[in-house]
Amino acid sequence: MPIVNFHLVDGLTSSEQDRQLLVAASKFYAEVLNAPTDRVRAFITAHAPSRFAVVGDLVAVNGLHAPYFEFIVLEGRPLEQTHRLMAGFTDLLVDTLGVRRDLVRGSCRRVAPQDWSIGGVPASVMRRMRSSFASGLLALRLPAINESVLKGRILLLSGLSRTGSSLL
């Protein structure tokens, strides 16, 4: 689930800075949420300087780089974690790109587990399936999902459970 998107002005960062930001953000996100890094998605959306306004004028005119980031977490995460992510993503932008801290903005979007899917299965269902596997029980019947598709996903999860991996 962990997804972060950094909105940056095109041409104001190098490809190496972009790489450093994405790699550090992925590791940081995984650390804060205590999740495997293979779940994390980090993106940069580049905006043309003529299509990005800061302090009342286009970046093409004033040259100010004022990144905006947005990240998604499943509902139920502690407020401390989201606050830590806000501060940490800001620190990464300041330290990696050299932008002014006072110009960085960010937001967190909380998503209900039933409104987020992993491999086509709602996260709420995945949590129940994981819980059922942990207790050795699986008596899940979901009429909204094709039974053969569900069986394939259950087999996948079963294999992941045996290897110690997890999708949630």
C-alpha positions as CSV (number, residue, x, y, z in Angstrom):
1,M,0.0,0.0,0.0
2,P,2.7,2.6,0.8
3,I,2.7,5.0,-2.1
4,V,4.3,8.5,-2.3
5,N,4.3,10.9,-5.2
6,F,6.6,13.9,-5.4
7,H,5.5,16.7,-7.6
8,L,8.6,18.5,-8.9
9,V,9.4,21.1,-11.5
10,D,10.9,19.5,-14.6
11,G,14.6,20.5,-15.2
12,L,15.3,21.6,-11.6
13,T,16.7,18.3,-10.4
14,S,19.3,15.9,-11.9
15,S,18.5,12.2,-12.6
16,E,20.9,11.3,-9.7
17,Q,18.9,13.5,-7.3
18,D,15.7,11.9,-8.5
19,R,17.2,8.4,-8.0
20,Q,18.4,9.3,-4.5
21,L,15.0,10.8,-3.5
22,L,13.1,7.8,-4.7
23,V,15.4,5.2,-3.1
24,A,15.6,7.0,0.2
25,A,11.8,7.7,0.3
26,S,11.1,4.0,-0.4
27,K,13.5,2.9,2.4
28,F,12.1,5.5,4.8
29,Y,8.5,4.7,4.1
30,A,9.1,0.9,4.7
31,E,11.0,1.7,7.9
32,V,8.2,4.0,9.4
33,L,5.4,1.5,8.5
34,N,7.5,-1.5,9.4
35,A,6.7,-3.0,6.0
36,P,8.8,-4.7,3.4
37,T,10.2,-2.4,0.7
38,D,8.7,-4.5,-2.0
39,R,5.3,-3.0,-1.1
40,V,6.5,0.6,-1.5
41,R,5.8,2.6,-4.6
42,A,7.6,6.0,-5.0
43,F,7.0,8.3,-8.0
44,I,8.0,11.7,-9.3
45,T,5.5,13.6,-11.4
46,A,7.4,16.3,-13.3
47,H,5.7,19.6,-14.1
48,A,6.8,22.1,-16.7
49,P,8.0,25.4,-15.2
50,S,5.4,27.1,-17.3
51,R,2.7,25.0,-15.6
52,F,3.8,25.3,-12.0
53,A,3.1,28.5,-10.0
54,V,4.8,29.3,-6.7
55,V,4.4,32.5,-4.6
56,G,2.0,33.9,-7.1
57,D,4.1,33.5,-10.3
58,L,5.2,30.8,-12.6
59,V,8.4,28.9,-11.7
60,A,9.6,29.8,-15.3
61,V,9.6,33.4,-14.1
62,N,10.7,33.2,-10.4
63,G,12.8,30.0,-10.5
64,L,11.4,28.8,-7.1
65,H,11.3,25.1,-6.6
66,A,8.5,24.3,-4.2
67,P,7.8,20.5,-4.2
68,Y,4.5,19.0,-3.2
69,F,4.2,15.4,-2.0
70,E,1.3,13.2,-1.3
71,F,1.2,9.8,0.2
72,I,-1.4,7.1,0.9
73,V,-1.8,4.9,4.0
74,L,-4.5,2.5,5.0
75,E,-6.9,3.8,7.6
76,G,-5.9,2.7,11.1
77,R,-2.3,3.7,10.9
78,P,-1.2,5.7,14.0
79,L,-1.1,9.5,13.7
80,E,2.5,9.4,14.9
81,Q,3.4,7.4,11.7
82,T,1.8,9.9,9.4
83,H,3.4,12.8,11.1
84,R,6.8,11.1,11.0
85,L,6.3,10.5,7.2
86,M,5.3,14.2,6.6
87,A,8.5,15.4,8.4
88,G,10.7,12.7,6.8
89,F,9.5,13.3,3.3
90,T,10.1,17.1,3.8
91,D,13.6,16.4,5.2
92,L,14.4,14.2,2.1
93,L,13.3,16.9,-0.3
94,V,15.3,19.6,1.6
95,D,18.4,17.4,2.0
96,T,18.4,15.7,-1.4
97,L,17.2,18.6,-3.7
98,G,18.4,21.6,-1.7
99,V,14.9,23.2,-1.7
100,R,13.7,25.6,0.8
101,R,11.9,23.9,3.7
102,D,9.2,26.7,3.9
103,L,8.2,26.0,0.3
104,V,7.6,22.3,0.7
105,R,4.0,21.1,1.1
106,G,2.6,17.6,1.6
107,S,-0.5,15.7,2.4
108,C,-1.6,12.3,3.6
109,R,-4.6,10.4,2.1
110,R,-6.1,7.6,4.3
111,V,-7.9,4.9,2.4
112,A,-10.3,2.4,3.9
113,P,-9.0,-1.2,3.4
114,Q,-12.2,-2.2,1.5
115,D,-11.3,0.6,-1.0
116,W,-7.8,-0.5,-1.8
117,S,-6.9,-3.6,-3.8
118,I,-3.8,-5.7,-4.0
119,G,-3.7,-7.9,-7.0
120,G,-7.4,-7.3,-7.6
121,V,-8.4,-8.3,-4.0
122,P,-9.6,-5.7,-1.5
123,A,-7.1,-5.2,1.3
124,S,-9.8,-5.9,3.8
125,V,-10.2,-9.4,2.2
126,M,-6.5,-9.9,2.1
127,R,-6.3,-9.1,5.8
128,R,-9.0,-11.6,6.6
129,M,-7.3,-14.2,4.4
130,R,-4.0,-13.6,6.1
131,S,-5.6,-13.9,9.5
132,S,-7.3,-17.1,8.5
133,F,-4.0,-18.6,7.3
134,A,-2.4,-17.6,10.5
135,S,-5.0,-19.5,12.5
136,G,-5.1,-22.4,10.1
137,L,-8.6,-21.7,9.0
138,L,-9.9,-20.5,5.7
139,A,-13.6,-20.6,5.3
140,L,-14.0,-17.5,3.1
141,R,-16.7,-17.4,0.4
142,L,-16.8,-14.3,-1.7
143,P,-19.6,-14.2,-4.3
144,A,-18.3,-10.9,-5.8
145,I,-15.0,-12.6,-6.9
146,N,-14.8,-15.5,-9.3
147,E,-14.2,-18.6,-7.3
148,S,-11.4,-19.9,-9.5
149,V,-9.6,-16.5,-9.4
150,L,-10.0,-16.4,-5.6
151,K,-8.5,-20.0,-5.3
152,G,-5.5,-18.9,-7.4
153,R,-5.0,-15.9,-5.1
154,I,-5.4,-18.1,-2.0
155,L,-2.7,-20.5,-3.4
156,L,-0.5,-17.5,-4.0
157,L,-1.0,-16.2,-0.5
158,S,-0.4,-19.7,0.9
159,G,2.9,-19.9,-0.8
160,L,3.9,-16.5,0.4
161,S,2.9,-17.4,4.0
162,R,5.2,-20.4,3.8
163,T,8.1,-18.3,2.7
164,G,7.5,-15.7,5.4
165,S,6.5,-13.0,2.8
166,S,3.3,-11.0,3.2
167,L,1.3,-8.8,0.9
168,L,0.0,-6.6,3.7
